[in-house]
Amino acid sequence: MEIVLTKKQREILANHAQSNFPNESCALLFGNENPKTCTVLDVFLAENIEKSPINFTISNEELLKGYKEAEQKKLDVIGIFHSHPHSEAIPSLTDKKFMVGNPVVWVIFSNRYDEFKAYILESEMVQVSVKIV
């Protein structure tokens, strides 16, 4: 499985992570998916209401706004993005807990290592390849 981002989307997400540093940033990823590929077609930047370097929360109001916007654009929410300002782009224990209730691709950006990685929780944690086009 892979998730496809454009160079512009990568830049938008990396800039969002940098502008929220030293706290985690977050966003919803809209697009289309088939069994092997999730293609990001739009990015919905969100606010981390926790203002924390180790956790993120998107408010219920903003989540509703994001899902409504995706629906209006006839897209699905195919991923959740967040940053790890000071660590590697691998799911934390908190991420893994929330992945159970949000079975989409989770894209993590490491500010420290300037890298994107993606994961999905199936019966176990599966790394998803990130393709930049």
C-alpha positions in Angstrom: 0.0 0.0 0.0 1.1 3.6 -0.7 -0.1 7.1 -0.1 0.6 9.6 -2.8 1.3 13.3 -2.1 2.2 16.0 -4.5 5.4 18.1 -3.9 3.2 21.0 -3.1 1.1 19.1 -0.5 4.4 17.9 1.1 5.6 21.5 1.2 2.3 22.6 2.8 2.4 19.9 5.5 6.1 20.5 6.2 5.6 24.2 6.5 2.6 23.6 8.8 4.8 21.5 11.0 7.5 24.1 11.0 5.1 27.0 11.8 3.7 25.0 14.8 7.1 24.0 16.1 7.9 23.2 19.0 4.3 21.8 19.2 2.8 19.0 17.1 0.8 20.1 14.0 -2.1 18.2 12.5 -4.3 18.0 9.4 -6.8 15.9 7.6 -6.0 14.4 4.2 -8.8 14.3 1.6 -8.7 12.1 -1.5 -9.5 8.8 -3.1 -8.4 5.3 -2.2 -8.3 1.9 -3.7 -7.0 -1.3 -2.2 -3.3 -0.4 -3.0 -3.2 3.4 -3.2 -4.4 6.4 -1.3 -4.2 9.6 -3.4 -4.2 12.9 -1.5 -6.2 15.5 -3.4 -6.6 18.2 -0.8 -5.1 19.0 2.7 -7.2 20.4 5.5 -4.9 22.1 8.0 -6.1 21.9 11.5 -5.2 23.5 14.9 -3.7 21.4 17.6 -5.9 22.6 20.5 -3.5 20.9 23.0 -0.6 23.2 21.9 1.7 20.3 23.0 5.0 19.0 21.7 4.0 15.4 22.4 0.2 15.2 21.6 -2.3 16.6 19.3 -6.1 17.0 19.3 -8.3 18.4 16.6 -11.5 20.0 18.1 -14.8 18.4 17.4 -16.0 21.5 15.7 -13.0 21.5 13.4 -13.3 17.8 12.7 -17.0 18.4 11.7 -15.9 21.3 9.5 -13.3 19.1 7.8 -15.6 16.2 7.1 -18.2 18.5 5.8 -15.7 20.2 3.5 -14.5 16.7 2.2 -18.1 15.8 1.6 -18.8 19.0 -0.4 -15.7 18.3 -2.5 -16.9 14.7 -3.0 -13.8 13.3 -1.4 -13.1 11.0 1.5 -11.0 11.6 4.6 -8.2 9.1 3.7 -5.6 10.2 6.2 -4.6 12.0 9.4 -1.4 14.0 9.4 0.6 15.1 12.4 4.2 16.0 13.2 6.7 14.8 15.7 8.8 17.9 16.4 11.5 16.3 18.4 11.5 12.6 17.4 11.3 10.1 14.6 8.3 9.7 12.3 7.0 6.5 14.0 3.7 6.1 15.8 3.9 6.8 19.6 1.9 4.7 22.0 -0.8 7.5 22.0 -0.9 7.4 18.2 -1.4 3.7 18.2 -4.3 4.0 20.7 -6.0 6.5 18.4 -5.3 4.6 15.2 -7.7 1.9 16.5 -10.6 4.3 16.3 -9.4 6.0 13.1 -8.6 3.3 10.6 -7.0 5.5 7.9 -3.4 6.1 6.9 -1.5 8.1 9.5 1.2 10.3 8.0 3.8 11.5 10.4 6.4 14.2 9.7 9.6 14.4 11.8 10.8 18.0 12.1 14.0 16.7 13.5 14.8 14.4 10.6 12.8 16.2 7.9 11.1 13.0 6.8 7.6 11.7 6.1 6.5 8.2 7.0 3.0 6.7 7.0 1.3 3.8 8.8 -2.0 2.0 9.0 -3.2 -0.2 11.8 -4.7 -3.4 10.5 -4.3 -6.5 12.6 -0.8 -5.1 13.3 1.0 -1.9 12.5 1.9 -1.7 8.8 4.2 0.9 7.3 2.8 2.5 4.1 5.1 3.9 1.5 5.0 7.6 0.9 5.2 8.6 -2.8 5.9 12.2 -3.7 4.9 13.2 -7.2 
